[in-house]
Amino acid sequence: MGERRDTTFESLGLDPRLQSFLFPRSRTFTDQKKPPTKPSASASRLEIVSHIRAREQENYDQAPIMAGKDWKSMDGVVIKKTSIPGPADSKVVIPIDVYTPSQQTSTSPAGTVVFYHGGGMMIYSKNHPVYVRTAKELARGGLRVVVPEFRSAIDAPFPCGLLDCYETMLWAARKFGPVVLFGDSGGGNLSYAVTLLAK
């Protein structure tokens, strides 16, 4: 066996900005900012939620770095905002963004993707810069991208968010035909769960 070598961020050539985003423990806090205090085992729900929201805001502050400087660019993309009724017997309305290529042809959009954003099914939104950039790049590649704002598990317990995602899939399939489900992180879990519900 070869000699063990310790891998460092420097040896990987990892941009310090990405390092601070991906590995919170290595962050340095400037301007008198301090990392959110980790809740204790006996913390109340309010304390835990406050901690989660603080970390969420911390991420949003750095999100444009991850999304890239051109994440706001609308080149090659058209976004239509709409909403659909939520699950039956509820008064919920699900906001949806539909991304399409700005230059549409007989073969474009080539298909429809329903994209569920990440965030552990608790935080972030469809407006997070990284997910906006993701949807735009898929649309620039010739796809129609349907992105719902499903309910957070913090505000609405399971299975509310999952049912919102399921209703979005049904709506997109009825309106556009066959769809592909796609998600990042917690959104990946939701895409798998929606597939099981649809079987």
N, C-alpha and C positions, 0 to 999 in steps of 0.2 A: 504494500500500500504506500502511496505517496505521502509526503509530509503534509500535514494539515496547514492550510493557510487561512488566516482570518480575513474575511471579506469586509471591506469598509465602503462607505458611500463614495469616498474619494477614489478608491480603486475601481469602482464601477463607473466612475465618471458621471454620477447622478447630479443633475442640476440642483443646486441648493434650494431653489424654489420648489421643485418637485419633492425634494427630501422633506421639506417642512410640511408639505401638503399630505404626503403619503405616510409619513411617520411622525405623528403628533408629539411623541415623547422626545424627539430630537429638536423640537421647535425652540427658537429663542424668541422671547416676547419683548417687543420694544414698545417705546412710548408708554411705559409703566403698565403695560398689559400683563396680566397673569393668566395662566391656564385655569379653566374652570375647575373648582374643587370637586374631586370625585365623591359622589354620594356614598355614605356609609351603608352598611347592610341593613340598618334600621331606618334608613331615610324614608320620608313620606313620598307618596306619589308625586306631589307637587314639587318636591326637591329633585326627584329624578327627572321629571319633565323639564324643569328649569335647566338642569345640567345638559340634557339632550339638546334643548333649544340653543344653549350657549355654544355648544360644539357645532351645531348646524350653522349658526351665524359666523362662527370662526371659519368654517369651510366656505361659506358664501363669499367672505371677504377675499379669499384666494382663488375662488373658482375661475375668474376670467383668465388667470395664468394657465390653468389646465385647459381651458377651452380654446385658447389661442387668441391673438390680437384681432383676428378677423371674424370672431364668432358672431358679431352683430350684422355682418354683411348679408344683404339679401340677394346678392348676385346669383342668378340661376334658380331662384326659389320663390314660390308664392305661398303665403300662409293664410288660410281661412279659419277664422275662429267661429265655433258653433257650440251648441250644447244639446244634450239628449236627455230624455227622462231616465231617472235612475231605476233601481230594482222595483219590481211590483210592490204595491202596498207601502211605498215610501214617497216622501215629498222631495226627494233628492233630485237635483239637476246636476249632470256631469258635464263640466266644461271640456271641450275638445279642440285641439289644434290639428288642422289637416294641412300637411306640407305636400306640395306638388312641384314638379319641375316647371319652370317658367316657360320653357319651350316644349310644348306638348305636340306629339306626332301620333300617327296611327299605332305606333308601338310604345308610346310613352304617355302616361306611366306604364312601366312594364309589369307592375303588380302592386299589391297593397300590403304594407307592413303595419301591424298594430304594435306600437312601442310603449312599454311600461318603464317609467323612470326608476332609478335606484333610490336607496335611502333606507333600507331595512323595513320598508313599508310604513315607516314612521315619519321620516323627515324628507326634505327637499320637495321639489315640485317640477312640473313640466317646463317651468320657466328657468330652471337652473341652467347657467351658461353651458355647462358640459353637455346637457341633454338637448338643449336647443341646437348646439353645434352638431351633435350626433344626428338629429332628425334632418337638419339641413343637408348634411353630407349624403345621407341616404337618398334624399330627394334629388340632389344634384347628380346622383348616380342613376336616376331614371325611375325611382320608385315613388309611390304615394305613401305618405307616412301619417298614421293616425295616432295622436298622442293624447290620452285622457288625463284629467286631473282627478285621480281616484282619492278617496278619503283616507286620511292618515289613521293608523291604528291608535295613535294618541288621542285623537278626537272622536273616533268612531271605532268601537271594538270589532275584532274579527267576527264575521266574515265580510264586513261592510265594504272594505277596499277591494277585496276579491270580487264581490258581486258587481261593483262598479266596473271593474276590468272585464268581467264576463259580459255585461250589458254592452260595453263598448265593442267587444269582439262581434257580438250579434249584430249590432247596428252597422258596423263596417262591412260585414259579410253580406248583409241584405242590400246595402247600398252599392258596394263595389265588386262583389263577387268573392272568390276564394281569397283568404288572407293568410299571412305568415305572422306568427306571434314572436315578438322579440323583446327582451328586457335586460336591464343591467342590474346585477347584484340582486337586491330584493325584488326588482322587476322581473328578473329571470325566474325567481320562485313563482311569481304571479303568473307568468306566461305558462309555466308548467302546470300550475293548478287550474288555470282556465282551460287548458287542453283536456285535463281530466274531467272537468265539469261538462265539457262539450261532447264527451264520448257517449 
